[in-house]
Amino acid sequence: MARLLELDEVFKRFGGIVATNGLTFHVEQGESLALIGPNGAGKTTIFSLVMGEIRQNSGTIRLAGEEISQLATHKRIQRGIARTYQVPRPFADMDVAGNIRVGMMPDSLRAMLFQGPDPAAELEIARSVGFREADLSRTPSTLSMGDLRKLELARTLATRPKIMLLDEVFAGLTVGEIAQISELLAQKRKEGMTFVIVSHDLRALEPLVDRAVAMTFGKQIAEGTFQQVMGDAQVRAAYLGQ
């Protein structure tokens, strides 16, 4: 498989705090990669760096062989990177359909003005994450946490991504909601989607990933299959307190 996303010696400092310290790893096309580590390890910072929401001090980030380190966030989205957030960030004054529509907006302002909404496409994306047609008119304030997670995924899928960065996608969910989101991600994986997933729910995470990268204090400490990484002594000491 070809490498889709590559980070090479990525270093990021916030004042005197080193958030990522020469981090190097890659994600292959069609792969699902777990990024694990204790709180404060730098996982969310990595997502923000890949999206261009913050910039690294040094190192390179490449997508499909193209260096994107200096591109603006919207340019990275256009190239096929999308993410979700630990705390869902819906547009509170828009309904489900409107939130999905934002992700579907074409790049050209002229096209936005003349193309108009595409209800059929909005419904297709909504259904792909488990919403019903009746849910399209609901506002975020009426949604459960599980449905808010689904809305985050729908908005992300609406950008037609090549790779999705999922940050604590199971946080705050019931057992039933975790099973529903897991089934959705497993289906998207079968369809060829590439994922990087951050989650503290290791039981839900394990069956969804091909490999894992473990980090602590901004540094990579292990890489391999999920079982190999979780059996690593450094990971157990840093992540599990053993």
Order of alpha helices (4+ residues) and beta strands (2+ residues): beta-beta-beta-alpha-beta-beta-alpha-beta-alpha-alpha-alpha-alpha-beta-alpha-beta-alpha-beta-beta-alpha-alpha
